[in-house]
Structure formats: structure tokens, C-alpha cells
Amino acid sequence: MRNHRRATTLGVAVLAAAALAAPAAAAADDPAMLSVLHGVPDTTVDVWVDGELTLDDFEPGDLAGPLELPAGSYSVAITAADAEDDSEPVIGPVDLPLEGGMNYTAAAHLDAGGDPTATLFTNDTSAIAAGEGRLTVRHVAAAPAVDVLAGDDPVIEGLENPDEAVLDLPAGTVPAAVAAAGTTDPVIGPADVDVAEGVNTIVYAWGSLDGDSLALATQTVEGMHSSPDGVDAGTTGEAAATSMPVVWLVVGSLALLVVVIGIGGLRTAVAARRDDA
């Protein structure tokens, strides 16, 4: 009987450990999500990934994706529109290392001096508190450092190309403008930005100050809601999908243990009655 208990208890432990390990293995196999922003003014381009034409006649200000890609490293080249291949890129080729389960945006843009370049951003998909949204501002324009204004007040100061700033804010509409650092005279905007609950709203300042082509582009990444009753972020996403099966696995295994114990006790009682007879 003790051997039955030990074997069953060991089985519960092994099965539970296997179930808890499963999400980690699954996460490693998850695809990476990649979006692409074209932030080079006055230039229509083609985008090539590992030598294959992926985006054709990509216009300035356009955002494509997200593309679902297996984890790995990808070579991305950007050529003039209608190029026969990627042998003469105007940007790149650049290697993009993408991890499974992560969310990225590759931005083709101008650096602060006005030369074409590319930057890979990792989009923040961590849980957001109930009632709040996330605002990410990225400076990818040929311009000096800038301040981001909400009304007349700077909420982000001294943001340089190609840096970003991330704020979690109460959900709502934010009147935002971009001004040269230390000033309040907008060079972009003001424009109303919708900060939605549980969403990362990403705003790109792109273009060229000298070329009078500064503009805003907006991207949204959804799915970061938190429960209003304060459930820990670890129970969202992959963890939430597997927590109930683990509970039922343990409960079911314990029930099996009770049945095994019961059957063993019944057999002992029957044998005792036979001995008495």
C-alpha cells in the first residue's frame, strides 16, 4: 500500500513538473512578430528579406505587418522601387535577430544628419495596469533632439534620434505635439493621440526638418490588458492558457490517488473477513 502511495505521488510530481515546463518550451517555439515602417521621405522602395522581395513599392509613411516569422536572424535590404534584386540596396543589408514570442518594428528612416539608416525596435508588450494604456514615442527624423508636449507641458524631454520614450498613462485622448528641445513651438502637431486601454500606441516622428517633411506615423500593439482586480501579469498570455490544465491535472491525480487508496482498503477488508470466516 505504501508503495502505491509513493508511486502515485511520484507520478503526480512528474506530471505536474512536465506540465509546468511545457509553457517554456512552447514560448521558445513561438513566432516573432515583425512590422516594418518606411520613414524615408520622397522615396518609394522595395524591401527584401533574405533575398526575397517582401514589400513591393513601399511608400513613405506606410507601416506593414506584423509579419509572423520563425525565430532567427534575417538579412533585410531596402532597394529602389522595382529593383531586380537586392544587390544594390539604398539601406542595408542589416541583420535582424528576432526572438520567439517577441514583437518588433524595423524602421527605415533618416538619421539625425539626414542619411538613410534602419533601426530595430522591440515593442513593449508587458502587462498594462487596468484603466491605462501605453504611449511610446520614437524619434526617427532628421532633426535635433525634441521634446514631446501634452498641451504646453513637456512630458518627454531631449529625445534624440533614434531613441524612444515609453509612458503608461490613463486611457484617453492625448493632444501631443513635437517641439525642438527646450522650446514649446511645435514642429509637428499638435495632434490628438488615442491612448487605448491595454494597448501600446507607438508614435513615430519621421521625415526631415530641413526638408520640411516632418510627419507622424502611428502603430498599435494590442493585448496587454490587466484584470481590474489586480491579477498578476504572470497569469496573462501563455501562463493563463496553461494554468487551468495544471490545476485539473493535479486535482485529477489526487482523485486517482484517493481511488487507489480506497481500492487497497477494500481489498484489505475483504481479505480480513475471509480470514475470520
Order of alpha helices (4+ residues) and beta strands (2+ residues): alpha-beta-beta-beta-beta-beta-beta-beta-beta-beta-beta-beta-beta-beta-beta-beta-beta-alpha
